[in-house]
Amino acid sequence: MLRELRQARGLTIEELAEASGVSGRAIGDMERGRSLRPQRGTVTAIAQGLALDEAAHAELLAVARAGRTGSRPPAAVSASPCALPRGVRDFVGRRAELAALRGLAHRPPPGSPGGGGVSPPVAVVFGAPGSGKTSLAVQLAEQLAPELADGAFLLDMQGLDDRPLSPQEAVMRLLGAWGAGDLDLVQLSPEERLARYQAVAGGLHGVLILDNAGSEAQVRPLLPRAGRLLVVVTSRHTMAGLEGVRRVELPVLDPLESGSLLRAVVGAGRVDAEPDAARTIAALCGHLPLAVRVAANWAATRTNWSLQRLAVRLTDEDRRLDSLSAGDLRVNSAFSLSYSRLAPGAARMFRLLSLVPAPDFSLPLAAVLARVPLFDAEDLLEELLEAGLLTTHRDDRYRLHDLLRLYARAQLRQEDGGARPEASRSRLRAWLLDTAVTAGRWHEPEYGAPPPDPERLVALEDPGQAMGWLKAEYANWLAAFREAAALGEHGAVNEVGRAMGLVSDNWVSAGHWTEVFETAARAAAALGEAATEAGHLNDLSWAHWVCEGSHADAVATATAALDLARACGDRVQQARAHLRLSVLRDAVGDASSAADHCRRAMDLFIAADEVTRYLPACNVSIRLLHRAGRNDEAVATYREVMGVLADPRHAERIPESVRGLTVLVATYHLSLVHLNLGQWAEAVDALRPLRGQLDARGYHRVGAKLHLHLGHALAHLGEGDEAAAEYRAVVAFGDRVPGELVEQARAAIEGLGTGRLSPPTVFD
């Protein structure tokens, strides 16, 4: 086809090479069938040299990719919070800055001989947009990797967003990345989570990159107070309010570094053959790394063009976005040159990517935005990658630099007007919210697996895949949720809120749950759906307490939910409100009142024929009655719940997972009654069968306490060897549980060895 197109235009291979910038040898190899799958950027350059229209260009691309038989199948989303993104392959220069940062990493630990300080090392890397701050930090982490026992982590602080990441949200995400489960985090107050963060960070030997920070207040709580964790903060600001940190400024590249970057991308031979042109290109790019790289990538795909020709193009290119600058540097000419040489489809994709609300995105999202099949979307993104207008991110995701986003947005306004971009934005918003609802409903018993859909662009075949998508696209679907709320799309907002009820229970570290449920409650009120509004208020009460530690707000919201549910006669939401109030009364030491609320919740769940909700309420009731000293009622409630589980009428209604967890938790709470009454043999009989089951389900803290309690009961019975084994099991939990539990177990082991046993007299 290429030969036919060239000959139809009366061009020789040499003439086409001159017009396209692709070498004659590469064109000849394609025409002779030696190059069966050329890069998309090469095909685009040839199409431009042939002056093909959009249809002919698309046909040529289809032939070039004919070796592939179909589009990429929907892939499961891998959610790896705080993983390091891929580094730049051809990173050059910045030797002095890297040396300074490596020196910090190699500084002796605080408190050791030569440590020279009391705080772990912290660096602030600051500079203009496009100066390569993140690339430098990632390069440092990769260089230090062989020396780091605990690896490297990167957290985007979203400092330029309307809603930057709060310190509490950052703590939750980092603890999750460091192995803390949501079931553990949900039991901790915000202050306890911060203390846990400091404890874990103090024991790490690695690098933590707090990327794109907006202010000192945002990062100050995250700076470790002890240990060897090197923290690198990247920001456009100097962070002058942070004390005891090393500041590393990234200016533009010097001429030698710019030349090295051109050599790395374009090739040493071409740069060395035209040193004056190379210097002109770097100067026209303002020596800004991002601009130099974009221009170099453009030259790299046009091997038959001289660098002087590129320099002339840069000089003459229309500066269409004079407002786009980095300091006093104008960099848009490099962007404009690469953009103007894109095929129409890739140029349209580039413009539309400016509508993506989050910094990174997936292939399916791009396909929805551009309204093209996955296969075509992948090709378009590859063309943008080759042009240097897009970068890869972790987990097969893509990222558009914020300077390029500004440029793309300006081109969108100029070339597409208002109607078409708005339709694309609306389509993307609808897809994000619909997928979020489908993924969230996986965790709702009445929904579960979505029906098969061959048109679905992402894999949602099990709850893990569903949660993976929700986490990977969190910033995007949350932004779509906010946009829908602002536009008054109450139905969509309401459905997202309903779908996130159980998701939030299993993903406390996400943050923003207060905002999600508060917004959903307003949407339900606007729709006149009182019962649904009460449900959102119940979820909001949970978020106020668990995520924010605000007891007063949690009580007020749960009370409002109860009043609303009573008014509309919804028993389930009344029961949920009573259950929430029972937790909140218990939190202030009023266990008896809490138990009464829980009893009302149980009765309402039974009246509503909600046996699977009744069972967890029973477990809470046993614990609360015991705390209130109402032990006979606690034992009676245990027997009540065992009777419900044994009732054949409920055999098929209670899932095995719920049945097993109910028995496990109810029996554990019953064991506390026996322990506090000094019934050691009964406590051992209750606890022995439960060993390992709680921690296997992720309840590490309670699982450790089970081993500790069992050890104490065995010690009272004189079973020293078995008691010691239980204490050692607690120690084996390490930093997955609060340190005081481990210390209690170690003290108990020591007591066994010396014969001075001192088990507690109060168990909780």
C-alpha positions in Angstrom: 0.0 0.0 0.0 2.8 2.4 0.8 4.5 1.9 -2.5 1.2 2.4 -4.3 0.5 5.6 -2.4 4.0 7.0 -3.0 4.0 6.2 -6.7 0.5 7.6 -7.1 1.9 10.9 -6.0 4.9 10.7 -8.3 7.4 10.6 -5.4 10.7 8.7 -5.2 11.7 7.1 -1.9 14.2 9.9 -1.4 11.6 12.6 -2.0 9.2 10.9 0.4 12.0 10.7 3.0 12.7 14.4 2.6 9.0 15.3 2.9 8.3 13.0 5.9 11.6 13.1 7.8 11.6 9.2 7.9 14.8 7.7 6.5 14.8 6.2 3.0 16.0 2.9 4.3 13.0 2.7 6.7 10.6 3.5 3.9 12.2 0.9 1.7 12.1 -1.7 4.4 8.3 -1.1 4.7 7.7 -1.3 1.0 9.7 -4.6 0.7 7.9 -6.2 3.7 10.9 -6.2 6.0 9.3 -3.9 8.5 5.8 -5.3 9.2 4.8 -3.3 12.3 6.4 0.2 12.2 5.7 2.6 15.0 2.6 4.6 14.7 4.6 7.8 14.9 6.6 6.7 11.8 3.4 5.9 9.9 2.0 9.3 10.8 5.1 11.1 9.6 4.9 9.2 6.3 1.2 10.0 6.0 1.9 13.7 6.5 4.7 13.5 3.9 2.2 11.9 1.5 -0.4 14.6 2.4 -3.0 11.8 3.0 -6.5 12.7 4.1 -7.8 11.3 7.4 -9.5 8.3 5.8 -6.4 7.2 3.8 -4.2 7.8 6.9 -6.5 5.5 8.9 -6.4 2.8 6.3 -2.6 2.9 6.2 -2.5 2.6 10.0 -4.9 -0.4 9.8 -2.5 -2.2 7.4 0.5 -1.3 9.7 -1.2 -2.9 12.7 -2.6 -5.9 10.8 -0.3 -8.3 12.6 -2.5 -7.9 15.7 -5.8 -9.7 15.7 -8.0 -7.9 18.2 -8.2 -5.3 20.9 -6.8 -5.7 24.3 -9.2 -7.6 26.5 -10.5 -5.9 29.6 -7.9 -6.3 32.2 -8.2 -6.5 35.9 -7.1 -3.3 37.5 -4.1 -3.6 39.8 -4.4 -1.2 42.7 -0.9 -0.6 44.2 -1.2 2.5 46.4 2.0 4.6 46.6 4.0 2.4 44.2 6.8 4.2 42.5 6.0 5.1 38.8 8.4 4.2 36.0 11.4 6.3 35.9 12.6 8.2 32.7 14.8 5.9 30.7 17.1 8.6 29.4 17.5 10.7 32.5 20.5 12.9 32.2 22.2 15.7 34.2 21.3 17.0 37.7 24.4 15.4 39.1 24.9 18.0 41.8 21.3 17.7 42.9 21.4 13.9 43.0 24.7 14.0 44.9 23.1 16.3 47.6 20.1 14.0 48.0 22.2 10.8 48.1 24.3 12.5 50.8 21.1 12.9 52.9 20.2 9.3 52.4 23.6 8.2 53.5 23.7 10.4 56.6 24.0 8.3 59.8 20.7 7.7 61.6 19.7 10.3 64.3 21.2 9.4 67.6 24.0 7.3 66.2 27.7 8.4 66.3 28.0 11.1 63.6 24.3 11.3 63.2 24.5 15.0 63.7 20.8 15.6 64.5 17.6 14.3 66.0 15.4 14.2 63.0 15.4 11.9 59.9 16.5 13.5 56.6 14.0 15.6 54.7 14.6 17.3 51.3 12.4 19.8 49.5 12.9 19.7 45.7 11.4 22.8 44.2 11.3 24.5 40.8 9.3 25.6 37.9 6.7 23.4 36.2 8.4 21.1 33.7 11.7 21.3 35.4 11.7 17.6 36.2 11.1 17.5 40.0 9.3 14.2 40.1 11.7 12.6 37.6 14.6 13.6 39.8 12.9 12.1 42.9 12.1 8.9 41.1 15.6 8.7 39.7 17.0 9.1 43.2 14.8 6.3 44.5 15.9 4.0 41.7 19.5 4.7 42.4 19.1 4.0 46.1 17.0 0.9 45.6 19.8 -1.6 46.2 20.5 0.0 49.6 16.9 0.3 50.8 15.5 -2.6 52.9 11.9 -1.3 52.7 11.8 0.2 49.1 10.4 3.5 47.9 6.9 5.0 47.9 5.4 8.0 46.1 2.2 9.8 47.2 0.7 12.5 45.0 -0.3 15.2 47.4 -2.5 16.9 44.7 -1.2 20.3 45.9 -2.5 22.1 42.8 -6.0 20.7 43.0 -9.0 22.5 44.4 -9.0 19.9 47.2 -5.4 18.9 48.0 -4.9 15.7 49.9 -5.3 16.3 53.6 -2.7 15.1 56.1 -5.2 12.6 57.5 -6.0 11.2 54.1 -2.3 10.9 53.4 -1.7 9.1 56.6 -4.5 6.6 55.8 -3.1 5.9 52.3 0.4 5.5 53.4 -0.5 3.2 56.3 -2.5 1.1 53.7 0.6 1.0 51.5 2.7 -0.1 54.4 0.4 -3.1 55.2 -2.2 -1.8 57.6 -5.6 -3.2 56.8 -8.7 -1.1 56.7 -10.2 -3.3 59.4 -7.4 -2.3 61.7 -7.5 1.4 60.7 -11.3 1.6 61.4 -10.6 0.9 65.0 -8.3 3.8 65.5 -9.0 7.5 66.1 -7.3 10.1 63.8 -4.8 10.7 66.6 -4.1 7.0 66.9 -3.6 6.7 63.2 -1.1 9.5 63.2 0.7 7.9 66.0 0.7 4.5 64.2 2.0 6.3 61.1 4.9 7.8 63.0 5.7 4.4 64.6 5.7 2.6 61.3 7.6 5.4 59.4 10.2 5.4 62.2 11.0 1.8 61.5 11.4 2.0 57.8 14.6 2.3 55.8 13.5 3.7 52.5 12.4 6.7 50.5 9.1 8.4 50.7 8.3 10.9 47.9 5.6 13.4 48.8 5.0 14.6 45.3 3.3 17.9 44.2 2.9 19.3 47.7 1.0 22.5 48.0 1.8 23.9 51.5 3.8 23.3 54.6 0.7 22.4 56.6 -0.1 19.6 54.2 3.3 17.8 54.7 4.4 18.8 58.2 2.5 16.0 60.0 3.9 13.5 57.6 7.6 14.2 58.4 8.9 11.3 60.6 10.2 12.2 64.0 12.6 9.3 64.2 14.3 6.6 62.1 16.0 6.4 58.7 13.1 7.1 56.2 14.3 9.8 53.7 11.4 12.0 52.8 11.6 14.0 49.5 9.0 16.7 49.1 8.5 18.0 45.5 6.8 21.3 45.1 6.7 24.5 43.0 7.2 26.3 46.3 10.3 26.5 48.5 8.3 25.4 51.6 10.0 28.1 53.6 8.0 27.3 56.7 9.6 23.8 57.1 12.6 23.8 59.4 15.6 21.5 59.4 15.1 20.4 55.8 17.5 20.4 52.8 16.2 22.5 49.9 17.3 21.6 46.4 16.3 24.0 43.6 15.9 22.7 40.1 16.7 25.5 37.7 16.5 25.0 33.9 19.1 22.7 32.5 22.5 24.2 31.6 23.5 24.0 27.9 25.6 20.9 28.5 22.8 19.1 30.2 20.3 20.2 27.4 22.8 18.8 24.9 23.1 15.5 26.8 19.3 15.2 26.8 19.1 15.7 23.1 21.9 13.2 22.6 20.1 10.6 24.7 16.8 11.0 22.9 17.8 11.9 19.3 21.1 10.1 19.1 24.7 11.2 19.7 25.6 11.0 16.0 23.0 13.4 14.8 23.6 15.9 17.7 27.4 15.8 17.3 27.0 16.4 13.6 25.1 19.6 14.1 26.1 21.1 17.4 25.0 24.7 16.5 21.5 23.5 15.6 21.3 21.4 18.8 22.2 24.4 20.8 19.6 26.5 19.0 16.9 23.9 19.7 17.8 23.8 23.4 17.7 27.6 23.6 14.4 27.8 21.8 13.0 25.4 24.4 14.3 27.6 27.2 16.4 24.6 28.4 13.3 23.4 30.2 13.5 19.6 30.4 9.9 19.0 29.4 10.2 21.2 26.3 13.6 19.8 25.3 12.2 16.3 25.6 9.1 17.0 23.5 11.2 18.6 20.8 13.7 15.7 20.9 11.0 13.1 20.7 9.7 14.8 17.6 13.1 14.8 16.0 13.7 11.1 16.9 10.9 9.9 14.7 12.1 12.0 11.7 15.6 10.5 11.2 16.0 11.9 7.7 15.5 15.6 8.8 18.5 17.7 9.9 18.4 19.3 13.3 18.8 22.6 11.6 15.4 22.0 9.9 13.9 21.3 13.3 15.5 24.5 14.7 13.9 26.5 11.8 10.5 24.9 12.5 10.7 25.8 16.2 11.7 29.4 15.3 8.9 29.8 12.8 6.2 27.9 14.7 3.1 30.0 15.6 3.2 30.7 19.4 -0.5 30.1 19.8 -0.5 30.0 23.6 1.5 33.0 24.8 0.1 32.6 28.3 1.7 29.1 28.7 5.0 29.7 30.4 7.3 28.5 33.2 8.5 31.6 34.9 9.6 33.9 32.1 10.2 31.0 29.7 8.0 30.4 26.6 7.9 26.7 25.9 4.8 26.3 23.8 6.6 26.4 20.5 8.0 22.9 21.2 4.5 21.7 22.1 3.0 23.4 19.1 5.4 21.8 16.7 4.8 18.2 18.0 1.0 18.8 18.2 0.8 20.2 14.6 2.4 17.0 13.2 -0.1 14.6 14.9 -2.6 12.7 12.9 -6.1 14.1 13.3 -7.3 11.3 15.5 -4.3 11.6 17.9 -4.6 15.4 17.9 -8.3 15.0 18.9 -7.4 12.5 21.6 -4.7 14.9 23.0 -7.2 17.8 23.2 -9.8 15.6 24.9 -7.4 14.3 27.5 -7.4 17.9 28.9 -10.9 17.0 30.2 -9.6 14.1 32.4 -10.1 15.4 35.9 -7.3 13.4 37.6 -3.5 13.5 36.9 -3.5 9.9 35.5 -5.9 7.7 33.7 -6.4 4.3 32.1 -6.8 3.1 28.6 -10.6 2.4 28.9 -11.2 5.9 30.2 -9.4 7.4 27.2 -11.5 5.1 24.9 -14.7 6.4 26.4 -13.6 10.0 26.3 -12.7 9.8 22.6 -15.6 7.4 21.7 -13.3 4.9 20.0 -12.7 1.2 20.5 -10.0 0.1 23.0 -7.7 -1.0 20.2 -7.8 2.4 18.5 -7.5 4.3 21.8 -4.3 2.4 22.5 -2.9 3.3 19.1 -3.7 6.9 19.6 -2.1 7.0 23.1 1.0 5.3 21.7 1.3 8.0 19.1 1.1 10.7 21.8 3.8 8.7 23.8 6.1 8.7 20.8 5.6 12.4 20.3 6.5 13.1 23.9 3.1 14.6 24.7 2.2 11.9 27.1 4.0 9.7 29.7 3.4 6.3 31.1 2.5 5.9 34.8 2.3 2.9 37.1 0.0 0.0 36.5 -0.5 0.6 32.7 -1.8 4.1 33.3 -1.0 7.3 31.5 -0.2 10.8 32.7 -0.5 14.3 31.0 1.9 16.9 32.4 0.1 19.9 33.7 1.8 22.3 31.2 0.7 20.0 28.4 -2.7 19.8 29.9 -3.0 23.6 29.7 -1.8 23.6 26.1 -4.3 20.8 25.2 -7.1 22.7 26.9 -6.3 25.8 24.9 -6.3 23.8 21.7 -9.7 22.3 22.7 -11.2 25.7 23.1 -9.8 26.9 19.9 -10.6 24.0 17.6 -13.6 22.3 19.1 -15.7 25.1 20.6 -18.1 24.4 23.4 -20.7 21.8 22.4 -18.5 18.8 21.4 -16.2 19.0 24.4 -19.2 19.2 26.7 -20.7 16.1 25.1 -17.4 14.3 25.7 -17.2 15.5 29.3 -20.8 14.3 29.9 -20.1 10.9 28.3 -17.0 10.4 30.5 -18.9 11.5 33.6 -21.7 9.1 33.0 -19.3 6.2 32.3 -17.3 6.9 35.5 -20.3 7.1 37.7 -22.1 4.0 36.1 -18.9 1.9 36.5 -18.5 3.2 40.1 -22.0 2.1 40.9 -21.5 -1.3 39.2 -18.2 -1.9 41.1 -19.6 -0.7 44.4 -22.7 -2.9 44.2 -20.4 -6.0 44.1 -20.2 -5.5 47.9 -24.0 -5.2 48.4 -25.7 -8.6 49.1 -28.8 -7.8 47.0 -26.6 -7.1 43.9 -23.3 -8.9 43.8 -21.9 -9.8 40.4 -23.1 -7.6 37.5 -24.7 -9.3 34.5 -22.3 -10.3 31.7 -21.7 -7.4 29.3 -19.4 -7.9 26.3 -19.2 -4.1 25.9 -17.9 -3.5 29.4 -14.4 -2.0 29.1 -13.1 -3.0 32.5 -13.0 -6.4 34.2 -15.4 -6.6 37.1 -15.6 -10.3 37.5 -15.1 -10.5 41.3 -15.1 -8.1 44.3 -11.3 -7.8 44.2 -11.4 -6.5 40.6 -14.3 -4.2 41.5 -12.4 -2.7 44.4 -9.3 -2.5 42.3 -11.1 -0.3 39.7 -12.6 1.9 42.4 -9.2 2.5 43.9 -7.3 3.0 40.6 -9.9 5.5 39.2 -10.8 7.0 42.6 -9.7 10.6 41.7 -11.5 10.4 38.4 -14.9 9.0 39.6 -14.9 11.3 42.7 -14.3 14.3 40.4 -17.2 13.1 38.2 -19.4 12.7 41.3 -18.7 16.3 42.3 -19.4 17.5 38.8 -22.7 15.6 38.7 -23.7 17.2 42.1 -22.9 20.7 40.8 -25.0 20.1 37.7 -28.0 18.8 39.7 -27.8 15.2 38.5 -29.4 14.0 41.7 -30.2 10.5 40.4 -26.6 9.6 39.6 -25.3 11.2 42.8 -27.9 9.3 44.9 -27.0 5.9 43.2 -23.3 6.4 43.8 -23.9 7.1 47.4 -26.0 4.0 47.8 -23.3 1.9 46.1 -20.6 3.1 48.4 -22.1 2.1 51.8 -20.2 -1.2 52.2 -17.3 -0.1 50.0 -16.5 2.6 52.6 -16.5 -0.1 55.4 -13.8 -2.0 53.5 -11.8 1.1 52.4 -11.6 3.5 55.2 -8.3 4.9 54.0 -9.9 6.4 50.8 -10.9 9.7 52.5 -13.7 11.9 51.3 -16.4 9.6 52.6 -18.0 12.5 54.6 -18.2 14.5 51.4 -19.6 11.5 49.4 -22.4 10.7 51.9 -23.3 14.3 52.7 -23.6 15.0 49.0 -25.7 11.9 48.4 -28.0 12.8 51.3 -28.7 16.2 49.7 -29.4 14.5 46.4 -31.8 12.0 48.0 -33.6 14.9 49.7 -33.9 16.7 46.4 -35.5 13.6 44.9 -37.9 13.3 47.9 -36.6 9.8 48.8 -36.7 10.0 52.6 -35.7 6.4 53.3 -32.7 6.7 51.1 -31.7 10.0 52.6 -31.9 8.4 56.1 -29.5 5.7 54.8 -27.0 8.2 53.5 -27.2 10.0 56.9 -26.5 6.8 58.7 -23.4 6.3 56.5 -22.5 10.0 57.1 -22.7 9.4 60.8 -20.2 6.5 60.4 -17.9 8.8 58.4 -18.0 11.6 60.9 -16.9 9.2 63.7 -14.6 6.7 62.0 -12.9 9.0 59.4 -12.9 12.3 61.3 -13.3 11.4 64.9 -16.1 13.9 65.4 -18.4 12.5 68.0 -20.8 15.4 68.2 -21.4 15.4 64.4 -21.8 11.7 64.4 -24.5 11.8 67.1 -26.3 14.6 65.4 -26.4 12.9 62.1 -27.4 9.5 63.4 -30.2 11.2 65.4 -31.4 13.0 62.2 -31.3 9.7 60.4 -33.4 8.1 63.1 -36.0 10.9 63.1 -36.3 10.7 59.3 -36.6 6.9 59.2 -39.3 7.0 61.9 -41.2 9.7 59.9 -41.2 7.6 56.7 -41.7 4.2 58.6 -38.4 2.6 57.4 -37.5 0.0 60.0 -34.1 -0.9 58.5 -32.8 2.7 58.6 -34.2 3.1 62.1 -32.3 0.0 63.2 -29.1 1.2 61.5 -29.5 4.6 63.3 -30.0 2.8 66.7 -26.9 0.7 66.0 -24.8 3.7 65.2 -26.0 5.5 68.3 -25.1 2.4 70.4 -21.5 2.6 69.1 -21.4 6.3 69.9 -22.8 5.9 73.4 -20.3 3.2 74.1 -17.5 5.5 72.9 -18.3 7.9 75.8 -18.5 5.1 78.4 -22.2 4.7 78.6 -22.3 0.9 77.8 -25.8 0.4 79.3 -27.5 3.0 77.1 -25.5 1.6 74.2 -26.8 -1.9 74.9 -30.4 -0.6 75.0 -29.9 1.1 71.6 -28.5 -2.1 70.2 -31.5 -4.2 71.5 -33.9 -1.8 69.7 -31.8 -2.3 66.5 -32.1 -6.1 66.9 -35.8 -6.0 67.3 -36.3 -3.7 64.3 -34.1 -5.9 62.1 -36.2 -8.9 63.1 -39.4 -7.0 62.5 -38.1 -6.1 59.0 -37.1 -9.7 58.4 -33.4 -8.7 58.0 -31.8 -11.6 59.6 -28.3 -11.0 58.1 -28.3 -7.5 59.7 -29.7 -8.8 62.9 -26.8 -11.2 63.5 -24.0 -8.5 63.6 -26.2 -6.5 65.9 -26.4 -9.4 68.3 -22.6 -9.6 68.4 -22.4 -6.0 69.3 -25.1 -6.5 71.9 -23.2 -9.3 73.7 -20.1 -7.1 74.0 -22.1 -4.1 75.2 -24.1 -6.0 77.8 -20.9 -7.5 79.1 -19.3 -4.0 79.4 -22.4 -2.8 81.2 -22.1 -5.6 83.8 -25.2 -7.3 82.5 -23.6 -10.7 82.1 -26.7 -12.8 82.3 -28.3 -10.8 79.5 -25.0 -11.2 77.5 -25.1 -15.0 77.9 -28.8 -15.0 77.0 -28.1 -13.0 73.8 -25.4 -15.5 72.9 -27.8 -18.3 73.2 -30.4 -16.3 71.2 -28.0 -15.8 68.3 -27.0 -19.5 68.3 -30.6 -20.4 68.2 -31.3 -18.2 65.2 -28.3 -19.7 63.4 -29.6 -23.2 64.1 -33.2 -22.4 63.0 -33.8 -24.4 59.7 -36.0 -21.5 58.4 -32.8 -19.4 58.1 -30.6 -22.1 56.7 -30.5 -20.8 53.1 -30.9 -17.2 54.0 -27.7 -16.8 56.0 -24.5 -17.0 53.8 -21.8 -19.3 55.1 -19.4 -16.3 55.4 -21.9 -14.5 57.6 -22.7 -17.6 59.7 -19.0 -18.3 60.3 -18.1 -14.7 61.3 -21.1 -14.5 63.6 -20.1 -17.6 65.5 -16.5 -16.4 65.7 -17.3 -12.9 67.0 -20.1 -14.0 69.3 -18.0 -16.7 70.9 -15.1 -14.3 71.3 -17.3 -11.8 73.2 -18.7 -14.7 75.3 -15.2 -15.6 76.2 -14.7 -12.1 77.7 -17.7 -12.8 80.0 -16.0 -16.0 81.2 -12.6 -14.3 81.6 -13.9 -11.4 83.7 -15.9 -13.9 85.9 -12.7 -15.9 86.4 -14.2 -18.9 84.6 -10.8 -19.9 83.1 -11.7 -23.4 81.8 -14.8 -22.1 80.1 -12.8 -19.3 78.6 -10.2 -21.7 77.2 -13.0 -23.9 75.8 -14.4 -20.9 74.0 -11.1 -19.5 72.7 -9.2 -22.5 71.6 -11.4 -23.2 68.5 -11.1 -19.6 67.4 -7.3 -19.4 67.2 -6.0 -17.9 63.9 -9.5 -17.3 62.5 -9.8 -13.6 63.3 -6.3 -12.6 62.0 -6.9 -14.7 58.9 -9.9 -12.4 58.2 -7.8 -9.3 58.7 -8.8 -8.6 62.3 -5.2 -8.5 63.4 -5.7 -6.5 66.6 -8.5 -8.6 67.9 -6.8 -11.7 66.7 -3.7 -10.8 68.8 -5.9 -10.1 71.8 -7.5 -13.5 71.5 -4.1 -15.2 71.7 -3.2 -12.9 74.7 -6.4 -13.7 76.5 -6.1 -17.4 75.9 -2.5 -17.3 77.2 -3.7 -15.6 80.4 -6.5 -18.1 80.9 -4.0 -21.0 80.4 -1.6 -19.4 82.8 -4.3 -19.3 85.5 -4.9 -23.0 84.9 -1.2 -23.8 85.2 -0.7 -24.7 81.5 2.6 -22.8 81.1 3.9 -24.3 77.9 0.7 -23.7 76.0 0.4 -20.2 77.5 3.9 -19.4 76.3 3.0 -20.5 72.7 0.0 -18.2 72.7 2.1 -15.2 74.0 4.7 -15.9 71.2 1.9 -15.8 68.7 1.1 -12.3 69.8 4.8 -11.2 69.4 4.8 -12.7 65.9 2.2 -10.1 64.8 4.9 -7.4 65.0 3.9 -4.0 63.8 0.5 -5.2 62.5 -0.9 -4.6 66.0 -0.4 -1.9 68.6 2.9 -2.1 70.4 1.4 -2.4 73.8 -0.1 -5.8 73.0 3.3 -7.1 71.9 4.9 -5.7 75.1 2.2 -7.3 77.3 3.0 -10.7 75.6 6.7 -10.3 76.1 6.2 -9.4 79.8 4.0 -12.4 80.2 6.6 -14.7 78.6 9.2 -13.3 81.0 6.8 -13.8 83.9 6.3 -17.5 82.9 10.1 -17.9 83.0 10.5 -16.4 86.5 7.4 -17.9 88.0 5.9 -14.4 88.6 2.6 -14.6 86.8 0.6 -11.4 86.6 -2.4 -11.9 84.2 -4.8 -9.0 84.2 -7.9 -9.0 86.3 -10.0 -7.0 83.7 -10.4 -8.2 80.1 -11.8 -6.1 77.3 
